């Protein structure tokens, strides 16, 4: 009889422990095995110019971010305004990785319409139609955002939609810190990138 009542009690204690852990730990700050390691390589076609590709090596020498998003992702829409503001304010190059979205039968060209409506703040948008690059980066869902230093080392991962408090207290201080670290000079040319984006938009 004692064991009969002990099992539910143990289960309750275990559940309470998990709830307490969830309340005292930010679920968005999920650790990544890639922190402190070279960014997983990829070479992916550009959204607007599929005959051209973008690779991780193209970003060497820059403090940059990778943001995984999809038009079918409600949380991605929620974070887009905050992310766009960060990009404009800090002039940090961000690669937008469109995950299992553009070109997929179910979603077609929705990604293009999504960017047309909400705006395209990205340095470049690449397409991961089958999600293979996402697997290499250990993605568990979108949105997810990674921060890389000038040497191409992953320094931070943010799981879920980026919100303003995290931008102010985590991302901006980290970006400034990484820019002050030794390494190749960060080159930012947002003006020319913006012109390129407009040309690509008109081409579509």
Phi, psi and omega per residue, in radians:
X1 nan -0.710 -3.130
X2 -1.064 -0.745 -3.135
X3 -1.127 -0.624 -3.139
X4 -1.021 -0.706 -3.140
X5 -1.490 -0.383 -3.102
X6 -1.247 -0.643 -3.099
X7 -1.088 -0.851 3.080
X8 -1.057 -0.628 -3.137
X9 -1.134 -0.745 3.115
X10 -1.101 -0.739 3.135
X11 -1.098 -0.692 3.133
X12 -1.133 -0.758 3.141
X13 -1.095 -0.735 3.134
X14 -1.106 -0.749 3.130
X15 -1.128 -0.731 3.124
X16 -1.094 -0.652 3.114
X17 -1.121 -0.733 3.119
X18 -1.140 -0.691 3.123
X19 -1.138 -0.715 3.122
X20 -1.115 -0.710 3.102
X21 -1.071 -0.737 -3.126
X22 -1.165 -0.584 -3.132
X23 -1.320 -0.479 -3.058
X24 -1.787 0.008 3.122
X25 -2.278 2.368 -3.133
X26 -1.292 2.000 -3.115
X27 -1.112 -0.313 -3.136
X28 -1.365 -0.330 -3.104
X29 -1.658 0.977 3.140
X30 -1.347 2.189 -3.104
X31 -1.127 2.659 3.117
X32 -2.137 2.419 3.112
X33 -1.186 -0.171 -3.108
X34 -1.554 -0.161 3.140
X35 -1.053 2.230 -3.130
X36 1.485 0.066 -3.129
X37 -2.101 2.810 3.115
X38 -1.021 2.458 3.111
X39 -1.038 2.309 3.104
X40 -0.966 2.306 -3.075
X41 -1.240 2.589 2.947
X42 -2.658 2.673 2.973
X43 -2.355 1.894 -3.000
X44 -2.212 2.629 3.125
X45 -1.227 2.552 3.066
X46 -1.269 2.599 -3.129
X47 -1.121 -0.831 -3.056
X48 -1.480 -0.440 -3.126
X49 -2.289 1.355 -3.034
X50 -1.077 -0.248 3.092
X51 -1.419 -0.140 3.089
X52 -1.929 2.673 -3.119
X53 -2.181 2.823 3.039
X54 -2.236 2.404 3.139
X55 -2.232 2.869 3.087
X56 -1.053 -0.650 -3.129
X57 -1.082 -0.477 3.125
X58 -1.110 -0.370 -3.051
X59 -1.698 -0.005 -3.140
X60 -1.030 2.443 -3.126
X61 1.592 -0.034 3.141
X62 -2.133 2.566 2.872
X63 -1.432 2.125 -3.037
X64 -2.529 2.973 -3.136
X65 -2.273 2.660 3.029
X66 -2.078 2.156 -3.135
X67 -2.078 2.041 3.122
X68 -1.608 2.232 -3.055
X69 -2.580 2.955 3.088
X70 -2.712 2.645 -3.130
X71 -1.187 -0.425 -3.128
X72 -1.491 0.022 -3.057
X73 -1.701 1.930 3.139
X74 -1.112 -0.648 3.139
X75 -1.170 -0.530 3.107
X76 -1.133 -0.708 3.094
X77 -1.110 -0.682 -3.114
X78 -1.130 -0.612 -3.078
X79 -1.547 -0.241 -2.944
X80 -1.058 -0.704 -3.141
X81 -1.125 -0.752 -3.142
X82 -1.143 -0.763 -3.132
X83 -1.142 -0.727 3.132
X84 -1.086 -0.699 3.113
X85 -1.118 -0.730 3.124
X86 -1.082 -0.803 -3.112
X87 -1.075 -0.761 -3.138
X88 -1.173 -0.734 -3.078
X89 -1.218 -0.787 -3.051
X90 -1.686 -0.124 -3.121
X91 0.886 0.769 3.131
X92 -1.678 2.294 3.098
X93 -1.210 2.250 3.134
X94 -2.209 2.209 3.033
X95 -1.584 2.148 3.081
X96 -1.622 2.043 -3.141
X97 -1.736 1.897 -3.137
X98 -1.387 1.990 -2.921
X99 -1.768 2.048 3.073
X100 0.831 0.890 -2.994
X101 -2.388 -1.403 -3.065
X102 -1.070 2.291 3.114
X103 1.502 -0.202 3.076
X104 -1.320 2.419 -3.033
X105 -0.909 -0.688 -3.051
X106 -1.224 -0.532 -3.019
X107 -1.972 -0.332 3.064
X108 0.948 -2.105 -3.105
X109 -1.737 0.353 -3.082
X110 -0.990 -0.587 -3.112
X111 -1.087 -0.670 3.124
X112 -1.144 -0.741 3.125
X113 -1.166 -0.656 -3.141
X114 -1.045 -0.828 -3.140
X115 -1.217 -0.584 3.130
X116 -1.143 -0.656 -3.116
X117 -1.377 -0.808 -3.028
X118 -1.600 -0.287 -3.116
X119 1.756 2.641 -3.128
X120 -2.023 1.699 -3.111
X121 -1.559 -0.042 -2.945
X122 -1.362 2.600 2.985
X123 -1.072 -0.729 3.064
X124 -2.772 2.652 3.072
X125 -2.030 2.188 3.140
X126 -2.019 2.746 -3.029
X127 -1.944 2.149 3.072
X128 -2.003 1.281 -2.986
X129 -1.038 -0.757 -3.082
X130 -1.627 -0.101 3.099
X131 1.382 0.252 -3.096
X132 -1.214 -0.689 3.101
X133 -1.138 -0.670 3.102
X134 -1.042 -0.692 3.100
X135 -1.105 -0.753 -3.138
X136 -1.078 -0.518 -3.140
X137 -1.590 0.054 3.086
X138 1.237 0.512 -3.079
X139 -1.229 2.345 3.104
X140 -1.829 -0.197 3.132
X141 2.969 2.912 3.110
X142 -1.951 2.594 0.059
X143 -1.469 2.692 2.968
X144 -2.445 2.543 -3.078
X145 -2.339 2.313 3.133
X146 -2.060 2.568 3.070
X147 -2.054 2.251 3.140
X148 -2.036 2.564 3.089
X149 -1.550 -3.058 -3.053
X150 -1.144 -0.386 -3.133
X151 -1.587 0.032 3.129
X152 1.438 0.366 3.116
X153 -1.618 2.351 3.085
X154 -1.244 2.126 -3.090
X155 -1.924 -0.297 -3.115
X156 -2.827 2.590 3.059
X157 -2.321 2.321 3.086
X158 -2.097 2.078 -3.133
X159 -1.716 2.261 -3.116
X160 1.704 3.123 -3.101
X161 -1.175 2.283 3.084
X162 -1.195 2.298 3.136
X163 -2.085 2.851 -2.947
X164 -1.057 -0.702 -3.125
X165 -1.093 -0.688 3.109
X166 -1.177 -0.636 3.083
X167 -1.076 -0.854 -3.071
X168 -1.205 -0.686 -3.012
X169 -1.670 -0.362 -3.061
X170 -2.109 -1.017 -2.964
X171 -1.222 -0.844 -3.127
X172 -1.088 -0.840 3.086
X173 -1.034 -0.655 3.134
X174 -1.168 -0.758 3.127
X175 -1.030 -0.787 3.133
X176 -1.109 -0.717 3.136
X177 -1.095 -0.810 -3.097
X178 -1.166 -0.607 3.122
X179 -1.170 -0.454 3.138
X180 -1.529 -0.120 3.106
X181 -1.326 2.663 3.101
X182 -1.049 2.613 3.139
X183 2.666 -3.111 3.125
X184 -1.111 2.648 -3.131
X185 -1.159 2.298 3.111
X186 -1.300 2.209 -3.141
X187 -1.880 2.099 -3.138
X188 -2.164 2.129 -3.133
X189 -2.296 1.236 -3.055
X190 -1.161 -0.517 -3.119
X191 -1.093 -0.869 -3.128
X192 -1.193 -0.598 3.108
X193 -1.107 -0.703 -3.105
X194 -1.138 -0.706 3.099
X195 -1.096 -0.699 -3.140
X196 -1.101 -0.708 3.130
X197 -1.062 -0.739 -3.095
X198 -1.151 -0.697 3.116
X199 -1.101 -0.711 3.137
X200 -1.156 -0.697 3.130
X201 -1.065 -0.771 -3.113
X202 -1.175 -0.563 -3.138
X203 -1.130 -0.523 3.128
X204 -1.403 nan nan
